[in-house]
Structures are given as structure tokens and as C-alpha cells.
Amino acid sequence: MIRTVGGWIAGLLALHGVVAGVYVATVGVDHRTVELDRAFFASDDEVTVLVAGGSHARNAIAAESLGGMSIAVAGELPLKTRFRLPWLLDRSERPIGAVVLELDSVSVSGWKADVFDPEYVWGRYVPFIELGMLRGAPLDYAGKWGKAWLVPYAGEWNNLMFWGAGLRAFQDEAGLDRFKGQPPAWMRKSGEVVAKAHFEGHHPADPAMIWGFHELVRELRARQVRVVVVRFPVQASYREAAASYGATPDILDEVLAPVLEPGVVDALDFSDLYDGRPDAFYDGDHIGGKARRHFTRVLADELEALGIATR
């Protein structure tokens, strides 16, 4: 019987190893963050403007037109960027002229503040145990650590399906084809609907998200990297709905105040740039189509005015 049990255990461990290996070789290799990491490491040439953050930055800026590159990926909120960007800089000799950081109302809300799936990918950067102590949830974050390094495939069926279909964070987003036009009416989300998802039931000023943003800016300053914090265009209806949930602009003003230093850390607010232009938006909080090219030109002019070369 002991041999039988031992055989079962050995078989299960072997199966675990195979499944974990397949997961790492698929999701772990093809996730967009990993692809962008490889692109960043592929050269030692100076990056004049490095765009970081989540989907607002990813969708709004054609970084190559600024003479730079983007490492922004959907779902990358400040607690992720705080660890991922220094991780990249620690492992590369690439000179960085300036970093454009995304900071919008959703950036500091509690929405998805504790979401790090797939944990195997984000565990490359995020010290889950340390962050769990900071969040006051050591057991929850110990679970994230275990999922990242012991059973990376656990609960990842959806991500495997997304990977197989080339969707979500596994599509080639360099061209942003999905955002070049307008979605069909039945798919289109209004500003009110998007704001409800982002803020209803979530604290509008999550302390750990704000901590992550401040720590990242301070670390970039210590590395003598110029920082430009950008609030991206959103529909007026999104801003109004967000404010009704407590996510008011003054929260971002308070977040920015301790780190702003003209010529070192600057801020640009484009949140109302396309008010009255619904055609500029793909949905309530993402611009698309021609607006992306226009916004990139507007941003380039503002960066040049700050003394940051973009061409």
C-alpha cells in the first residue's frame, strides 16, 4: 500500500510539473507584459520618452511618434508599475530621458487594487509577502505568492483560453486595431457604465495605490529620471459619474502635491480635452481612432514646452 500511495504521489507531482511547465511556456511567455519587457531589453539605445501605466496610456499614446517606446499594458495600476518599472531599470543599462506616468481617478481607486492575475507574471516584479504586510492581508498575499511560484496554473483556465484565442493581454496590442474604429452600439459602454464599474463599492482613494504611486515617483527621481504625470482624456459623463462616487479631481490634486517639482516632476491634465467629441472615444474612458494620433501630437507639443525632446 505504501508503494501504491508513493506511486500516486509521484504521478501527481509529475502531472503537476507538466501542467505548470505548459502554463509557464504559454501564459508565462506570451503575456503582453513579458513581450514588452523583451522589447525593452532588446536594445541599449536611449529611450527619450518611456510611457508607463495602464490602458489609458497604452491606448492614447503612439510612443514611437515621440521618439520613445511604451511599456504600458492593460490593467497595470500603480501598485504594479511601482515594482515593474524599477525591475526593468535595474536589469538594463538603457538611458531614460523622461517617463510618462498615468494618473487618473481609477488609478487610485480600490478597483482591482488587489488583483494581480496571472500571479506568475506579476510575481516576477511584485514582492507579494512584503505587499501583503503593507496591505494588512499577509495570508491573502501569501496565497498569491504560492499561486505564482508553486501552482501557477491554479484558477487560470480563463487566461489559458484568452491565450489560445489571442485575446485580452495576449493579443498583439502594438497596432491597437481594436481601438481604430468605433465598436458596434451593443458593445459600446457609456461613461456612466464604466465609472460605475470602476468606483461603485470601491474606495476612491486606496492608500496602497497612492503609496505605490508616490514610491515610484520618488524612486525615479532618485535615479535622476524626469517624470511627467498625465491625466488622460475621458468622457465628461465618466468624470461626472466618478465624482458622484467620491472620485473627485481634488483627490488627484492631493496625490500629486507631495511629489510635484517643476522641471523634475511635472503634471499635465488632459481629462477634458475631448469634451463634446464623442467620436474621439472608443468607450467611456478610452480614446481611439484619429484621436490617438491627435492626442500624441498634443502631448508632444506639451513635452517639448517642458524641455523634453520628442523627435
C-alpha positions as CSV (number, residue, x, y, z in Angstrom):
1,M,0.0,0.0,0.0
2,I,2.9,2.4,0.8
3,R,4.2,1.8,-2.7
4,T,0.8,2.5,-4.2
5,V,0.5,5.7,-2.3
6,G,4.0,6.7,-3.2
7,G,3.3,5.9,-6.8
8,W,0.2,8.1,-6.7
9,I,2.1,11.0,-5.2
10,A,4.9,10.6,-7.7
11,G,2.4,10.6,-10.5
12,L,0.6,13.6,-9.2
13,L,3.9,15.5,-8.8
14,A,4.8,14.6,-12.4
15,L,1.5,15.8,-13.6
16,H,1.8,19.0,-11.6
17,G,5.2,19.6,-13.2
18,V,3.9,19.0,-16.7
19,V,0.9,21.3,-16.2
20,A,3.0,24.0,-14.5
21,G,5.6,23.8,-17.3
22,V,2.9,24.1,-20.0
23,Y,1.4,27.1,-18.2
24,V,4.7,28.9,-17.9
25,A,5.6,28.2,-21.5
26,T,2.3,29.7,-22.7
27,V,0.8,32.3,-20.5
28,G,4.2,33.0,-18.8
29,V,6.0,33.7,-22.0
30,D,3.3,35.3,-24.2
31,H,1.7,37.7,-21.7
32,R,1.9,41.3,-23.0
33,T,4.0,42.5,-20.1
34,V,6.6,39.9,-20.8
35,E,6.6,40.7,-24.5
36,L,7.1,44.4,-23.7
37,D,9.9,43.5,-21.2
38,R,11.7,41.7,-24.0
39,A,11.3,44.7,-26.3
40,F,12.7,47.0,-23.6
41,F,15.8,44.7,-23.1
42,A,16.4,44.2,-26.8
43,S,18.4,47.5,-27.1
44,D,20.7,49.7,-25.1
45,D,19.7,52.8,-27.1
46,E,18.4,55.8,-25.1
47,V,14.7,56.0,-24.6
48,T,13.8,59.7,-24.8
49,V,10.2,59.1,-23.6
50,L,9.2,55.9,-21.9
51,V,5.4,55.6,-21.5
52,A,4.3,53.5,-18.5
53,G,0.9,52.7,-16.9
54,G,-2.3,51.0,-17.9
55,S,-4.8,51.1,-20.7
56,H,-5.3,54.9,-20.8
57,A,-1.6,55.4,-21.6
58,R,-1.5,52.4,-23.9
59,N,-4.5,53.5,-26.0
60,A,-3.8,57.2,-26.0
61,I,-0.1,57.5,-26.9
62,A,1.7,56.4,-30.1
63,A,5.0,56.3,-28.3
64,E,7.0,55.7,-31.4
65,S,5.9,59.1,-32.7
66,L,7.5,60.7,-29.6
67,G,10.8,59.0,-30.4
68,G,10.3,56.7,-27.5
69,M,8.5,53.4,-26.5
70,S,5.6,52.3,-24.4
71,I,5.6,49.5,-21.8
72,A,2.0,50.3,-20.7
73,V,-0.3,47.4,-20.6
74,A,-4.0,47.0,-19.7
75,G,-4.7,46.6,-16.1
76,E,-1.3,47.9,-14.9
77,L,-2.3,50.1,-11.9
78,P,0.2,52.0,-9.7
79,L,0.9,49.0,-7.4
80,K,2.1,47.1,-10.4
81,T,4.1,49.9,-12.1
82,R,5.7,50.7,-8.8
83,F,7.5,47.4,-8.9
84,R,7.7,46.6,-12.6
85,L,9.4,49.7,-13.8
86,P,12.3,49.6,-11.3
87,W,12.6,45.9,-12.0
88,L,13.2,46.8,-15.7
89,L,15.6,49.7,-14.9
90,D,17.6,47.5,-12.6
91,R,18.2,45.0,-15.3
92,S,19.1,47.3,-18.2
93,E,21.7,50.0,-18.9
94,R,19.3,51.9,-21.2
95,P,19.4,55.6,-20.6
96,I,15.9,57.1,-19.9
97,G,15.2,60.7,-20.7
98,A,11.7,61.0,-19.2
99,V,8.9,58.7,-18.0
100,V,5.3,59.5,-18.7
101,L,3.2,58.1,-15.9
102,E,-0.6,57.6,-16.0
103,L,-2.6,59.0,-13.1
104,D,-6.4,59.1,-13.4
105,S,-9.2,58.7,-10.9
106,V,-9.3,54.9,-11.5
107,S,-5.5,54.8,-10.8
108,V,-6.0,55.4,-7.1
109,S,-9.4,53.8,-6.5
110,G,-9.8,50.5,-4.8
111,W,-11.0,48.9,-8.1
112,K,-8.8,45.8,-8.8
113,A,-6.3,47.1,-6.2
114,D,-5.6,43.5,-5.1
115,V,-5.8,41.9,-8.5
116,F,-2.5,40.5,-9.8
117,D,-3.6,37.7,-12.2
118,P,-1.8,35.9,-13.7
119,E,0.2,35.8,-10.5
120,Y,3.1,34.0,-12.2
121,V,3.6,37.0,-14.5
122,W,3.2,39.8,-11.9
123,G,5.1,37.8,-9.3
124,R,8.2,38.5,-11.4
125,Y,8.0,42.1,-10.1
126,V,5.8,42.3,-7.1
127,P,7.1,41.1,-3.7
128,F,3.8,39.6,-2.6
129,I,4.8,38.9,1.0
130,E,6.1,42.5,1.5
131,L,3.0,43.9,-0.1
132,G,0.7,41.7,2.0
133,M,2.2,43.1,5.2
134,L,1.7,46.6,3.8
135,R,-1.9,45.9,2.9
136,G,-2.6,44.2,6.3
137,A,-3.5,41.0,4.5
138,P,-0.5,38.7,4.8
139,L,-2.4,35.5,4.4
140,D,-4.1,36.7,1.2
141,Y,-0.8,37.8,-0.3
142,A,0.9,34.6,0.8
143,G,-1.7,32.8,-1.2
144,K,-0.8,35.0,-4.2
145,W,2.9,34.1,-3.7
146,G,2.1,30.4,-3.5
147,K,-0.1,30.6,-6.7
148,A,2.7,32.4,-8.5
149,W,5.6,30.1,-7.6
150,L,4.1,26.8,-6.5
151,V,0.9,26.2,-8.6
152,P,0.9,28.9,-11.3
153,Y,-1.9,27.3,-13.3
154,A,-4.4,27.2,-10.4
155,G,-7.6,29.0,-11.3
156,E,-6.1,30.1,-14.6
157,W,-8.5,28.5,-17.1
158,N,-9.8,31.8,-18.4
159,N,-6.2,33.1,-19.0
160,L,-5.4,29.9,-20.9
161,M,-8.5,30.4,-23.0
162,F,-7.6,34.0,-23.6
163,W,-4.1,33.0,-24.6
164,G,-5.4,30.4,-27.0
165,A,-7.7,32.9,-28.7
166,G,-5.1,35.7,-28.7
167,L,-7.4,37.9,-26.6
168,R,-7.0,40.2,-23.6
169,A,-3.4,40.6,-22.5
170,F,-2.2,38.1,-25.1
171,Q,-3.1,39.9,-28.3
172,D,-0.6,41.9,-30.3
173,E,-1.6,45.3,-29.0
174,A,1.1,47.3,-30.8
175,G,-1.3,48.3,-33.5
176,L,-4.3,48.7,-31.2
177,D,-6.5,47.6,-34.1
178,R,-9.5,47.2,-31.7
179,F,-9.4,50.9,-31.0
180,K,-9.0,52.3,-34.5
181,G,-12.8,52.5,-35.1
182,Q,-15.9,52.5,-33.0
183,P,-17.4,49.4,-31.6
184,P,-21.0,48.4,-32.5
185,A,-23.6,50.1,-30.5
186,W,-24.4,47.0,-28.5
187,M,-20.8,46.8,-27.3
188,R,-20.3,50.4,-26.6
189,K,-20.0,51.4,-22.9
190,S,-21.0,54.8,-21.8
191,G,-19.0,56.9,-19.4
192,E,-21.6,56.2,-16.7
193,V,-21.4,52.5,-17.1
194,V,-17.6,52.4,-17.0
195,A,-17.5,54.7,-14.0
196,K,-19.9,52.5,-12.1
197,A,-17.7,49.5,-12.7
198,H,-14.6,51.5,-11.5
199,F,-16.0,53.2,-8.4
200,E,-19.2,51.7,-7.1
201,G,-18.4,49.9,-3.9
202,H,-14.7,50.8,-4.1
203,H,-12.8,53.4,-2.0
204,P,-12.0,56.4,-4.3
205,A,-8.6,56.8,-2.6
206,D,-6.9,53.5,-1.9
207,P,-3.9,54.1,0.5
208,A,-1.7,51.4,-1.1
209,M,-2.3,52.6,-4.6
210,I,-1.3,56.1,-3.5
211,W,1.7,54.7,-1.7
212,G,2.7,52.8,-4.8
213,F,2.5,55.9,-7.0
214,H,4.5,58.1,-4.5
215,E,7.2,55.4,-4.1
216,L,7.5,55.1,-7.9
217,V,7.9,58.8,-8.4
218,R,10.4,59.1,-5.6
219,E,12.4,56.2,-7.0
220,L,12.5,57.7,-10.5
221,R,13.6,61.0,-9.0
222,A,16.4,59.2,-7.1
223,R,17.5,57.7,-10.5
224,Q,17.5,61.2,-11.9
225,V,14.8,60.4,-14.4
226,R,12.4,63.2,-15.4
227,V,8.8,62.4,-14.7
228,V,5.6,63.7,-16.4
229,V,2.3,62.7,-14.8
230,V,-0.6,62.7,-17.2
231,R,-4.3,62.7,-16.7
232,F,-5.8,61.2,-19.8
233,P,-9.0,62.3,-21.7
234,V,-12.2,60.7,-20.5
235,Q,-15.8,61.4,-21.4
236,A,-17.5,64.2,-19.4
237,S,-20.2,61.7,-18.4
238,Y,-17.5,59.4,-16.9
239,R,-16.0,62.3,-14.9
240,E,-19.4,63.3,-13.6
241,A,-20.3,59.8,-12.6
242,A,-17.0,59.2,-11.0
243,A,-17.4,62.3,-8.9
244,S,-20.8,61.1,-7.7
245,Y,-19.0,58.0,-6.2
246,G,-16.5,60.3,-4.5
247,A,-13.7,60.1,-7.1
248,T,-13.3,63.9,-7.5
249,P,-10.4,65.7,-9.2
250,D,-9.2,67.1,-5.8
251,I,-8.2,63.6,-4.8
252,L,-5.6,63.5,-7.6
253,D,-4.5,67.1,-6.8
254,E,-3.8,65.9,-3.2
255,V,-2.0,62.8,-4.5
256,L,0.2,64.9,-6.8
257,A,1.0,67.7,-4.4
258,P,3.8,65.9,-2.3
259,V,5.8,64.9,-5.4
260,L,5.4,67.8,-7.8
261,E,8.6,69.7,-8.6
262,P,8.6,71.8,-11.8
263,G,11.3,70.6,-14.2
264,V,11.7,67.4,-12.3
265,V,8.2,66.1,-11.8
266,D,5.5,67.9,-13.9
267,A,1.8,67.2,-14.4
268,L,-0.4,67.6,-17.4
269,D,-4.2,67.4,-17.2
270,F,-6.0,66.4,-20.5
271,S,-9.0,64.9,-18.8
272,D,-11.5,67.3,-20.6
273,L,-9.6,67.6,-23.9
274,Y,-12.3,65.9,-25.9
275,D,-15.4,67.1,-24.2
276,G,-18.1,67.4,-26.8
277,R,-16.3,65.0,-29.1
278,P,-17.9,61.6,-28.5
279,D,-16.3,60.4,-31.8
280,A,-12.9,60.7,-30.1
281,F,-13.7,57.8,-27.7
282,Y,-13.9,54.1,-28.1
283,D,-15.7,53.9,-24.8
284,G,-16.3,56.0,-21.6
285,D,-12.6,56.3,-20.7
286,H,-10.5,55.2,-23.7
287,I,-9.8,57.4,-26.7
288,G,-9.4,55.7,-30.1
289,G,-9.1,56.2,-33.8
290,K,-7.9,59.6,-35.0
291,A,-8.0,60.9,-31.5
292,R,-4.9,58.8,-30.6
293,R,-2.8,60.4,-33.3
294,H,-4.1,63.9,-32.4
295,F,-3.5,63.3,-28.7
296,T,0.1,62.1,-29.3
297,R,0.8,65.4,-31.2
298,V,-0.8,67.5,-28.4
299,L,1.3,65.6,-25.8
300,A,4.5,66.0,-27.9
301,D,4.0,69.8,-28.0
302,E,3.5,69.9,-24.2
303,L,6.5,67.7,-23.6
304,E,8.6,70.0,-25.9
305,A,7.4,73.0,-23.9
306,L,8.7,71.3,-20.8
307,G,12.1,70.9,-22.4
308,I,11.7,67.2,-23.2
309,A,12.8,66.2,-26.7
310,T,10.3,64.0,-28.6
311,R,11.7,63.8,-32.1
